[in-house]
Amino acid sequence: MDVPLELTPGEEEALTRDRALTTDSKGRLTLVGLTVEESIWYVEHKRQWLAERIDDTLRRKSREGRKRYLELYERHEFARLQVIGAEHEVRTENPTKNFTGRPAGRARTQR
């Protein structure tokens, strides 16, 4: 049974902005560098960690869980940074011909 990666709108917005999301060969949403199953585990573990930071009475994560979280974090971050690097390379190799250094839609003021 394929269980989808479920994210809140805020999580999805932040992960999209950070170039942390992709789709797998079946078109399922996943974190870059991880499988869907690993992504689900990673997101749930991160939510648990955040909840524990807010509420100290919650149970601490096991060493085994922490180790796996860190392994997945490293794989995910490495893949995410590769995506950002590839985007940067495309932008610098193919800059816009009319690039002026000003945001689009802003006219040069005449004095």
N, CA, C and O atoms as CSV, one atom per row, in Angstrom:
chain,resi,resn,atom,element,x,y,z
A,1,MET,N,N,0.841,-1.183,0.000
A,1,MET,CA,C,0.000,0.000,0.000
A,1,MET,C,C,0.885,1.246,0.000
A,1,MET,O,O,1.774,1.379,0.841
A,2,ASP,N,N,0.646,2.139,-0.927
A,2,ASP,CA,C,1.404,3.385,-1.025
A,2,ASP,C,C,0.783,4.442,-0.127
A,2,ASP,O,O,-0.354,4.864,-0.338
A,3,VAL,N,N,1.537,4.860,0.867
A,3,VAL,CA,C,1.093,5.922,1.765
A,3,VAL,C,C,1.755,7.211,1.296
A,3,VAL,O,O,2.978,7.256,1.156
A,4,PRO,N,N,0.966,8.269,1.048
A,4,PRO,CA,C,1.558,9.517,0.562
A,4,PRO,C,C,2.225,10.312,1.682
A,4,PRO,O,O,1.895,10.166,2.858
A,5,LEU,N,N,3.153,11.140,1.286
A,5,LEU,CA,C,3.766,12.092,2.208
A,5,LEU,C,C,2.762,13.217,2.408
A,5,LEU,O,O,2.424,13.929,1.463
A,6,GLU,N,N,2.289,13.375,3.627
A,6,GLU,CA,C,1.299,14.411,3.920
A,6,GLU,C,C,1.974,15.560,4.658
A,6,GLU,O,O,2.618,15.374,5.690
A,7,LEU,N,N,1.806,16.745,4.099
A,7,LEU,CA,C,2.403,17.945,4.669
A,7,LEU,C,C,1.331,18.990,4.910
A,7,LEU,O,O,0.332,19.042,4.192
A,8,THR,N,N,1.538,19.819,5.915
A,8,THR,CA,C,0.644,20.953,6.117
A,8,THR,C,C,0.955,21.966,5.011
A,8,THR,O,O,2.032,21.912,4.418
A,9,PRO,N,N,0.034,22.884,4.728
A,9,PRO,CA,C,0.335,23.911,3.721
A,9,PRO,C,C,1.612,24.688,4.053
A,9,PRO,O,O,2.392,25.011,3.158
A,10,GLY,N,N,1.823,24.983,5.321
A,10,GLY,CA,C,3.029,25.706,5.727
A,10,GLY,C,C,4.295,24.897,5.499
A,10,GLY,O,O,5.306,25.427,5.039
A,11,GLU,N,N,4.232,23.599,5.826
A,11,GLU,CA,C,5.390,22.732,5.590
A,11,GLU,C,C,5.696,22.646,4.099
A,11,GLU,O,O,6.850,22.747,3.683
A,12,GLU,N,N,4.645,22.457,3.300
A,12,GLU,CA,C,4.846,22.332,1.854
A,12,GLU,C,C,5.418,23.623,1.264
A,12,GLU,O,O,6.306,23.583,0.412
A,13,GLU,N,N,4.910,24.755,1.718
A,13,GLU,CA,C,5.412,26.042,1.224
A,13,GLU,C,C,6.897,26.214,1.566
A,13,GLU,O,O,7.695,26.597,0.711
A,14,ALA,N,N,7.256,25.929,2.816
A,14,ALA,CA,C,8.652,26.082,3.240
A,14,ALA,C,C,9.565,25.101,2.516
A,14,ALA,O,O,10.651,25.477,2.076
A,15,LEU,N,N,9.139,23.858,2.388
A,15,LEU,CA,C,9.967,22.858,1.721
A,15,LEU,C,C,10.109,23.140,0.230
A,15,LEU,O,O,11.162,22.883,-0.353
A,16,THR,N,N,9.056,23.667,-0.389
A,16,THR,CA,C,9.132,24.041,-1.804
A,16,THR,C,C,10.110,25.196,-1.975
A,16,THR,O,O,10.958,25.169,-2.868
A,17,ARG,N,N,9.996,26.194,-1.135
A,17,ARG,CA,C,10.889,27.358,-1.185
A,17,ARG,C,C,12.350,26.941,-1.004
A,17,ARG,O,O,13.247,27.503,-1.632
A,18,ASP,N,N,12.578,25.948,-0.135
A,18,ASP,CA,C,13.934,25.489,0.162
A,18,ASP,C,C,14.445,24.441,-0.820
A,18,ASP,O,O,15.511,23.861,-0.615
A,19,ARG,N,N,13.680,24.200,-1.890
A,19,ARG,CA,C,14.043,23.206,-2.916
A,19,ARG,C,C,14.209,21.822,-2.295
A,19,ARG,O,O,15.104,21.071,-2.684
A,20,ALA,N,N,13.359,21.484,-1.340
A,20,ALA,CA,C,13.480,20.233,-0.606
A,20,ALA,C,C,12.500,19.165,-1.075
A,20,ALA,O,O,12.561,18.029,-0.604
A,21,LEU,N,N,11.587,19.508,-2.001
A,21,LEU,CA,C,10.586,18.553,-2.469
A,21,LEU,C,C,10.828,18.156,-3.910
A,21,LEU,O,O,11.354,18.929,-4.711
A,22,THR,N,N,10.432,16.933,-4.219
A,22,THR,CA,C,10.468,16.423,-5.586
A,22,THR,C,C,9.382,15.364,-5.702
A,22,THR,O,O,8.631,15.134,-4.754
A,23,THR,N,N,9.298,14.726,-6.847
A,23,THR,CA,C,8.397,13.588,-7.015
A,23,THR,C,C,9.233,12.392,-7.432
A,23,THR,O,O,10.257,12.537,-8.100
A,24,ASP,N,N,8.787,11.206,-7.033
A,24,ASP,CA,C,9.520,9.998,-7.402
A,24,ASP,C,C,9.047,9.491,-8.762
A,24,ASP,O,O,8.253,10.154,-9.429
A,25,SER,N,N,9.524,8.335,-9.169
A,25,SER,CA,C,9.194,7.785,-10.489
A,25,SER,C,C,7.714,7.462,-10.639
A,25,SER,O,O,7.221,7.312,-11.757
A,26,LYS,N,N,7.001,7.355,-9.517
A,26,LYS,CA,C,5.558,7.096,-9.549
A,26,LYS,C,C,4.743,8.375,-9.402
A,26,LYS,O,O,3.517,8.323,-9.313
A,27,GLY,N,N,5.420,9.527,-9.375
A,27,GLY,CA,C,4.733,10.806,-9.255
A,27,GLY,C,C,4.336,11.173,-7.839
A,27,GLY,O,O,3.539,12.089,-7.636
A,28,ARG,N,N,4.887,10.466,-6.850
A,28,ARG,CA,C,4.555,10.738,-5.446
A,28,ARG,C,C,5.489,11.802,-4.874
A,28,ARG,O,O,6.687,11.815,-5.157
A,29,LEU,N,N,4.924,12.682,-4.073
A,29,LEU,CA,C,5.692,13.734,-3.418
A,29,LEU,C,C,6.673,13.110,-2.433
A,29,LEU,O,O,6.314,12.198,-1.687
A,30,THR,N,N,7.910,13.601,-2.430
A,30,THR,CA,C,8.935,13.091,-1.531
A,30,THR,C,C,9.981,14.173,-1.275
A,30,THR,O,O,10.052,15.158,-2.010
A,31,LEU,N,N,10.773,13.994,-0.254
A,31,LEU,CA,C,11.897,14.888,0.004
A,31,LEU,C,C,13.040,14.480,-0.917
A,31,LEU,O,O,13.278,13.289,-1.116
A,32,VAL,N,N,13.742,15.445,-1.475
A,32,VAL,CA,C,14.839,15.115,-2.375
A,32,VAL,C,C,15.862,14.255,-1.650
A,32,VAL,O,O,16.214,14.519,-0.500
A,33,GLY,N,N,16.334,13.221,-2.342
A,33,GLY,CA,C,17.342,12.330,-1.790
A,33,GLY,C,C,16.804,11.203,-0.942
A,33,GLY,O,O,17.564,10.324,-0.536
A,34,LEU,N,N,15.493,11.201,-0.659
A,34,LEU,CA,C,14.897,10.163,0.176
A,34,LEU,C,C,13.751,9.481,-0.559
A,34,LEU,O,O,13.164,10.048,-1.480
A,35,THR,N,N,13.440,8.253,-0.141
A,35,THR,CA,C,12.257,7.575,-0.664
A,35,THR,C,C,11.024,8.166,0.016
A,35,THR,O,O,11.147,8.928,0.975
A,36,VAL,N,N,9.848,7.818,-0.476
A,36,VAL,CA,C,8.614,8.296,0.158
A,36,VAL,C,C,8.550,7.799,1.600
A,36,VAL,O,O,8.216,8.557,2.511
A,37,GLU,N,N,8.868,6.527,1.801
A,37,GLU,CA,C,8.812,5.952,3.143
A,37,GLU,C,C,9.786,6.666,4.081
A,37,GLU,O,O,9.440,6.972,5.222
A,38,GLU,N,N,11.000,6.929,3.600
A,38,GLU,CA,C,11.978,7.654,4.417
A,38,GLU,C,C,11.517,9.086,4.676
A,38,GLU,O,O,11.718,9.619,5.767
A,39,SER,N,N,10.904,9.702,3.678
A,39,SER,CA,C,10.402,11.071,3.830
A,39,SER,C,C,9.328,11.141,4.899
A,39,SER,O,O,9.328,12.054,5.725
A,40,ILE,N,N,8.414,10.182,4.887
A,40,ILE,CA,C,7.342,10.141,5.889
A,40,ILE,C,C,7.950,9.998,7.280
A,40,ILE,O,O,7.580,10.725,8.202
A,41,TRP,N,N,8.879,9.066,7.430
A,41,TRP,CA,C,9.522,8.851,8.725
A,41,TRP,C,C,10.240,10.118,9.168
A,41,TRP,O,O,10.124,10.532,10.322
A,42,TYR,N,N,10.977,10.727,8.258
A,42,TYR,CA,C,11.762,11.930,8.554
A,42,TYR,C,C,10.856,13.068,9.014
A,42,TYR,O,O,11.128,13.705,10.032
A,43,VAL,N,N,9.778,13.327,8.268
A,43,VAL,CA,C,8.863,14.424,8.611
A,43,VAL,C,C,8.195,14.158,9.959
A,43,VAL,O,O,8.088,15.063,10.786
A,44,GLU,N,N,7.744,12.918,10.186
A,44,GLU,CA,C,7.106,12.596,11.466
A,44,GLU,C,C,8.091,12.755,12.622
A,44,GLU,O,O,7.733,13.265,13.684
A,45,HIS,N,N,9.329,12.319,12.411
A,45,HIS,CA,C,10.342,12.429,13.460
A,45,HIS,C,C,10.681,13.895,13.731
A,45,HIS,O,O,10.887,14.278,14.883
A,46,LYS,N,N,10.739,14.701,12.699
A,46,LYS,CA,C,11.026,16.127,12.875
A,46,LYS,C,C,9.881,16.805,13.635
A,46,LYS,O,O,10.121,17.637,14.509
A,47,ARG,N,N,8.644,16.449,13.302
A,47,ARG,CA,C,7.494,17.008,14.032
A,47,ARG,C,C,7.570,16.630,15.508
A,47,ARG,O,O,7.319,17.459,16.383
A,48,GLN,N,N,7.920,15.368,15.780
A,48,GLN,CA,C,8.033,14.900,17.161
A,48,GLN,C,C,9.122,15.685,17.887
A,48,GLN,O,O,8.937,16.099,19.032
A,49,TRP,N,N,10.250,15.888,17.222
A,49,TRP,CA,C,11.357,16.638,17.813
A,49,TRP,C,C,10.924,18.066,18.138
A,49,TRP,O,O,11.233,18.584,19.211
A,50,LEU,N,N,10.205,18.702,17.203
A,50,LEU,CA,C,9.734,20.068,17.440
A,50,LEU,C,C,8.760,20.113,18.610
A,50,LEU,O,O,8.806,21.035,19.424
A,51,ALA,N,N,7.876,19.114,18.696
A,51,ALA,CA,C,6.925,19.055,19.807
A,51,ALA,C,C,7.661,18.888,21.129
A,51,ALA,O,O,7.282,19.490,22.133
A,52,GLU,N,N,8.706,18.076,21.132
A,52,GLU,CA,C,9.491,17.869,22.352
A,52,GLU,C,C,10.194,19.153,22.785
A,52,GLU,O,O,10.346,19.411,23.979
A,53,ARG,N,N,10.614,19.941,21.831
A,53,ARG,CA,C,11.272,21.211,22.172
A,53,ARG,C,C,10.283,22.166,22.817
A,53,ARG,O,O,10.654,22.972,23.671
A,54,ILE,N,N,9.015,22.073,22.407
A,54,ILE,CA,C,7.982,22.939,22.965
A,54,ILE,C,C,7.525,22.421,24.323
A,54,ILE,O,O,7.295,23.205,25.244
A,55,ASP,N,N,7.392,21.099,24.448
A,55,ASP,CA,C,6.878,20.486,25.671
A,55,ASP,C,C,7.917,19.506,26.219
A,55,ASP,O,O,8.039,18.387,25.721
A,56,ASP,N,N,8.662,19.921,27.239
A,56,ASP,CA,C,9.726,19.092,27.810
A,56,ASP,C,C,9.222,17.810,28.446
A,56,ASP,O,O,10.017,16.906,28.702
A,57,THR,N,N,7.930,17.702,28.710
A,57,THR,CA,C,7.411,16.496,29.347
A,57,THR,C,C,7.251,15.347,28.357
A,57,THR,O,O,7.054,14.203,28.766
A,58,LEU,N,N,7.332,15.636,27.062
A,58,LEU,CA,C,7.219,14.556,26.080
A,58,LEU,C,C,8.451,13.660,26.145
A,58,LEU,O,O,9.546,14.098,26.497
A,59,ARG,N,N,8.244,12.410,25.802
A,59,ARG,CA,C,9.316,11.415,25.847
A,59,ARG,C,C,10.453,11.764,24.890
A,59,ARG,O,O,10.212,12.241,23.781
A,60,ARG,N,N,11.675,11.529,25.316
A,60,ARG,CA,C,12.856,11.771,24.483
A,60,ARG,C,C,12.963,10.714,23.385
A,60,ARG,O,O,12.528,9.574,23.555
A,61,LYS,N,N,13.541,11.109,22.272
A,61,LYS,CA,C,13.757,10.164,21.179
A,61,LYS,C,C,14.815,9.146,21.594
A,61,LYS,O,O,15.714,9.439,22.381
A,62,SER,N,N,14.681,7.944,21.043
A,62,SER,CA,C,15.686,6.919,21.313
A,62,SER,C,C,16.961,7.245,20.543
A,62,SER,O,O,16.931,7.990,19.564
A,63,ARG,N,N,18.081,6.680,20.992
A,63,ARG,CA,C,19.349,6.893,20.278
A,63,ARG,C,C,19.256,6.361,18.857
A,63,ARG,O,O,19.771,6.974,17.922
A,64,GLU,N,N,18.606,5.232,18.700
A,64,GLU,CA,C,18.463,4.636,17.371
A,64,GLU,C,C,17.667,5.557,16.451
A,64,GLU,O,O,18.036,5.749,15.293
A,65,GLY,N,N,16.591,6.119,16.957
A,65,GLY,CA,C,15.779,7.040,16.169
A,65,GLY,C,C,16.557,8.296,15.815
A,65,GLY,O,O,16.461,8.798,14.695
A,66,ARG,N,N,17.314,8.794,16.753
A,66,ARG,CA,C,18.121,10.000,16.510
A,66,ARG,C,C,19.184,9.730,15.448
A,66,ARG,O,O,19.427,10.562,14.574
A,67,LYS,N,N,19.812,8.560,15.533
A,67,LYS,CA,C,20.838,8.199,14.555
A,67,LYS,C,C,20.234,8.130,13.150
A,67,LYS,O,O,20.814,8.655,12.199
A,68,ARG,N,N,19.082,7.490,13.017
A,68,ARG,CA,C,18.445,7.384,11.701
A,68,ARG,C,C,18.035,8.760,11.196
A,68,ARG,O,O,18.211,9.065,10.016
A,69,TYR,N,N,17.496,9.584,12.069
A,69,TYR,CA,C,17.107,10.938,11.681
A,69,TYR,C,C,18.307,11.690,11.110
A,69,TYR,O,O,18.196,12.329,10.064
A,70,LEU,N,N,19.431,11.622,11.778
A,70,LEU,CA,C,20.625,12.329,11.318
A,70,LEU,C,C,21.141,11.774,9.992
A,70,LEU,O,O,21.612,12.535,9.147
A,71,GLU,N,N,21.057,10.455,9.802
A,71,GLU,CA,C,21.467,9.855,8.529
A,71,GLU,C,C,20.577,10.353,7.393
A,71,GLU,O,O,21.071,10.725,6.329
A,72,LEU,N,N,19.264,10.361,7.623
A,72,LEU,CA,C,18.334,10.834,6.593
A,72,LEU,C,C,18.512,12.330,6.364
A,72,LEU,O,O,18.439,12.794,5.226
A,73,TYR,N,N,18.743,13.081,7.423
A,73,TYR,CA,C,18.974,14.521,7.301
A,73,TYR,C,C,20.166,14.795,6.392
A,73,TYR,O,O,20.090,15.644,5.504
A,74,GLU,N,N,21.263,14.081,6.611
A,74,GLU,CA,C,22.461,14.293,5.796
A,74,GLU,C,C,22.205,13.960,4.329
A,74,GLU,O,O,22.608,14.716,3.445
A,75,ARG,N,N,21.540,12.840,4.061
A,75,ARG,CA,C,21.242,12.467,2.674
A,75,ARG,C,C,20.333,13.484,2.013
A,75,ARG,O,O,20.558,13.881,0.870
A,76,HIS,N,N,19.299,13.905,2.739
A,76,HIS,CA,C,18.338,14.865,2.200
A,76,HIS,C,C,19.013,16.207,1.930
A,76,HIS,O,O,18.838,16.771,0.850
A,77,GLU,N,N,19.773,16.724,2.877
A,77,GLU,CA,C,20.435,18.015,2.704
A,77,GLU,C,C,21.444,17.981,1.563
A,77,GLU,O,O,21.553,18.951,0.812
A,78,PHE,N,N,22.182,16.886,1.420
A,78,PHE,CA,C,23.136,16.758,0.324
A,78,PHE,C,C,22.409,16.845,-1.014
A,78,PHE,O,O,22.845,17.562,-1.914
A,79,ALA,N,N,21.300,16.117,-1.145
A,79,ALA,CA,C,20.532,16.142,-2.397
A,79,ALA,C,C,19.912,17.515,-2.632
A,79,ALA,O,O,19.896,17.999,-3.764
A,80,ARG,N,N,19.402,18.144,-1.580
A,80,ARG,CA,C,18.784,19.469,-1.712
A,80,ARG,C,C,19.813,20.494,-2.178
A,80,ARG,O,O,19.514,21.325,-3.036
A,81,LEU,N,N,20.998,20.443,-1.631
A,81,LEU,CA,C,22.042,21.380,-2.039
A,81,LEU,C,C,22.496,21.127,-3.472
A,81,LEU,O,O,22.901,22.060,-4.164
A,82,GLN,N,N,22.434,19.875,-3.924
A,82,GLN,CA,C,22.736,19.585,-5.325
A,82,GLN,C,C,21.706,20.237,-6.242
A,82,GLN,O,O,22.060,20.762,-7.298
A,83,VAL,N,N,20.429,20.209,-5.845
A,83,VAL,CA,C,19.369,20.851,-6.627
A,83,VAL,C,C,19.632,22.351,-6.715
A,83,VAL,O,O,19.555,22.935,-7.796
A,84,ILE,N,N,19.938,22.965,-5.594
A,84,ILE,CA,C,20.209,24.405,-5.575
A,84,ILE,C,C,21.436,24.721,-6.428
A,84,ILE,O,O,21.438,25.704,-7.168
A,85,GLY,N,N,22.469,23.901,-6.330
A,85,GLY,CA,C,23.668,24.107,-7.134
A,85,GLY,C,C,23.394,23.998,-8.622
A,85,GLY,O,O,23.919,24.781,-9.414
A,86,ALA,N,N,22.564,23.022,-9.008
A,86,ALA,CA,C,22.218,22.857,-10.423
A,86,ALA,C,C,21.430,24.061,-10.927
A,86,ALA,O,O,21.658,24.528,-12.042
A,87,GLU,N,N,20.499,24.568,-10.109
A,87,GLU,CA,C,19.738,25.761,-10.497
A,87,GLU,C,C,20.668,26.957,-10.669
A,87,GLU,O,O,20.524,27.731,-11.615
A,88,HIS,N,N,21.613,27.106,-9.760
A,88,HIS,CA,C,22.563,28.217,-9.839
A,88,HIS,C,C,23.411,28.111,-11.107
A,88,HIS,O,O,23.662,29.112,-11.779
A,89,GLU,N,N,23.842,26.910,-11.423
A,89,GLU,CA,C,24.663,26.704,-12.613
A,89,GLU,C,C,23.904,27.090,-13.878
A,89,GLU,O,O,24.461,27.736,-14.765
A,90,VAL,N,N,22.633,26.694,-13.963
A,90,VAL,CA,C,21.818,27.052,-15.130
A,90,VAL,C,C,21.676,28.562,-15.225
A,90,VAL,O,O,21.787,29.129,-16.312
A,91,ARG,N,N,21.434,29.212,-14.104
A,91,ARG,CA,C,21.261,30.671,-14.106
A,91,ARG,C,C,22.532,31.407,-14.515
A,91,ARG,O,O,22.467,32.404,-15.233
A,92,THR,N,N,23.678,30.925,-14.067
A,92,THR,CA,C,24.918,31.637,-14.376
A,92,THR,C,C,25.437,31.324,-15.768
A,92,THR,O,O,26.152,32.138,-16.353
A,93,GLU,N,N,25.095,30.163,-16.313
A,93,GLU,CA,C,25.524,29.821,-17.669
A,93,GLU,C,C,24.625,30.442,-18.723
A,93,GLU,O,O,25.062,30.665,-19.852
A,94,ASN,N,N,23.377,30.723,-18.375
A,94,ASN,CA,C,22.415,31.284,-19.322
A,94,ASN,C,C,21.751,32.528,-18.753
A,94,ASN,O,O,20.531,32.550,-18.593
A,95,PRO,N,N,22.521,33.563,-18.443
A,95,PRO,CA,C,21.894,34.769,-17.880
A,95,PRO,C,C,21.005,35.449,-18.916
A,95,PRO,O,O,21.227,35.322,-20.120
A,96,THR,N,N,20.021,36.154,-18.442
A,96,THR,CA,C,19.122,36.888,-19.324
A,96,THR,C,C,19.909,37.954,-20.062
A,96,THR,O,O,20.715,38.667,-19.463
A,97,LYS,N,N,19.674,38.065,-21.376
A,97,LYS,CA,C,20.419,39.028,-22.194
A,97,LYS,C,C,20.239,40.456,-21.700
A,97,LYS,O,O,21.186,41.243,-21.711
A,98,ASN,N,N,19.041,40.789,-21.272
A,98,ASN,CA,C,18.738,42.169,-20.899
A,98,ASN,C,C,18.796,42.389,-19.394
A,98,ASN,O,O,18.124,43.280,-18.875
A,99,PHE,N,N,19.571,41.609,-18.704
A,99,PHE,CA,C,19.653,41.753,-17.252
A,99,PHE,C,C,20.281,43.097,-16.898
A,99,PHE,O,O,21.372,43.434,-17.358
A,100,THR,N,N,19.567,43.851,-16.073
A,100,THR,CA,C,20.047,45.184,-15.683
A,100,THR,C,C,20.446,45.242,-14.221
A,100,THR,O,O,20.998,46.241,-13.759
A,101,GLY,N,N,20.166,44.174,-13.497
A,101,GLY,CA,C,20.473,44.192,-12.073
A,101,GLY,C,C,19.337,44.735,-11.236
A,101,GLY,O,O,19.416,44.728,-10.007
A,102,ARG,N,N,18.266,45.213,-11.888
A,102,ARG,CA,C,17.090,45.720,-11.174
A,102,ARG,C,C,15.990,44.671,-11.249
A,102,ARG,O,O,15.919,43.926,-12.226
A,103,PRO,N,N,15.136,44.598,-10.243
A,103,PRO,CA,C,14.006,43.684,-10.301
A,103,PRO,C,C,13.135,43.980,-11.514
A,103,PRO,O,O,13.020,45.127,-11.946
A,104,ALA,N,N,12.528,42.937,-12.055
A,104,ALA,CA,C,11.665,43.102,-13.226
A,104,ALA,C,C,10.554,44.089,-12.924
A,104,ALA,O,O,10.015,44.114,-11.817
A,105,GLY,N,N,10.216,44.902,-13.917
A,105,GLY,CA,C,9.106,45.832,-13.772
A,105,GLY,C,C,9.494,47.171,-13.175
A,105,GLY,O,O,8.647,48.056,-13.055
A,106,ARG,N,N,10.732,47.338,-12.805
A,106,ARG,CA,C,11.161,48.616,-12.224
A,106,ARG,C,C,11.902,49.406,-13.291
A,106,ARG,O,O,12.945,48.987,-13.791
A,107,ALA,N,N,11.359,50.514,-13.614
A,107,ALA,CA,C,11.957,51.364,-14.648
A,107,ALA,C,C,13.091,52.181,-14.061
A,107,ALA,O,O,13.098,52.509,-12.874
A,108,ARG,N,N,14.032,52.497,-14.901
A,108,ARG,CA,C,15.135,53.355,-14.490
A,108,ARG,C,C,14.601,54.776,-14.355
A,108,ARG,O,O,13.922,55.282,-15.248
A,109,THR,N,N,14.909,55.397,-13.254
A,109,THR,CA,C,14.444,56.780,-13.062
A,109,THR,C,C,15.397,57.726,-13.762
A,109,THR,O,O,16.615,57.549,-13.730
A,110,GLN,N,N,14.817,58.733,-14.396
A,110,GLN,CA,C,15.644,59.720,-15.088
A,110,GLN,C,C,15.772,60.950,-14.213
A,110,GLN,O,O,14.817,61.361,-13.553
A,111,ARG,N,N,16.932,61.519,-14.213
A,111,ARG,CA,C,17.176,62.703,-13.384
A,111,ARG,C,C,17.427,63.877,-14.244
A,111,ARG,O,O,17.655,64.976,-13.739
